[in-house]
């Protein structure tokens, strides 16, 4: 069984591929999918144990496709960018079929990410498009035009310990070599032996630029248009043009003005302007480089600021009658909250909490005392009666308020002066007289009983 025999199950194809790759450092593991030109498989380097991907042409005896696979391998091998697919190797199987080996990406395409009608948050869409534009800027400087920018060819890699999610531009299978942009060094590749024939439309209809659908000369600005369609799709959840066939797409891209993306979602007018400029019909009116479009998107790649909390007082009355107004957090846009100051004490509490102190109801508001309020002195002790037993009574020393009372926190009106404590001397004297009288009466009664007077 050889690779040209069809049809066959994936297991049969893997067995055949194992034999085809026996003379190479690679061992096939499983099928991943199919591209425009070739079948894609996961492989492992036999010695390094590194997981990789191999793309092998599906159709045999196609010199034009073999030519393009070789061009893709040579071009990408000379480019280096974190958002470009890394090419590892290029060679031929035992039967002479060419293959391309690349790094193994973990994740899914943007088409798989958003689904048929989904969209992304504004800053995510702008970030992913900016990353792809960075990769295209490197390719354009080397004289390579992708010509097939679409959601399928933008791969969103999963985040790992070293990197956040990021997009990589893949599948340069129908890339075109043009003059290096901006004085950059062109890639050193062998020209196509079977170039695309004049008047032959290349690309994906829903993402093709006006010059592609009208068979005009194509340069790097065709990729700018493609990125405009991608950005429109990620923001609005749909393409700028919904058509039934290639003819309708060609007419729409060439002559129709798309509705702004904000027609289909909450998108700022400034971002509308970026998208619509990238979708200009005439290449000269678009962004003239990927870098220029990156700069236009810079302000949209940052996440929207979180809602800012403002303090709305809520009354809470604790024990003692002092009313404390604590803050309720209310979401609103604006400047960050400054720490609130208490109108009474001028003390700034923790950020986000506002305390307002006021006297309880029924009391008139009054300023804090500016001087200590002295306590009244206790009355002088009276001399005890001679007939009553004397008791030594001591009085505590009068305590004056702290000298810094005016700087201390006060939660109510100025307290009234403390009344003098009632005198205990008079009470003791009366008790002593009563006890003495009772004692005397008891003695007299007992003496009369003894004398027999009382029976």
Order of alpha helices (4+ residues) and beta strands (2+ residues): alpha-beta-beta-beta-alpha-beta-beta-beta-alpha-alpha-beta-beta-beta-beta-alpha-alpha-alpha-alpha-alpha-beta-beta-beta-alpha
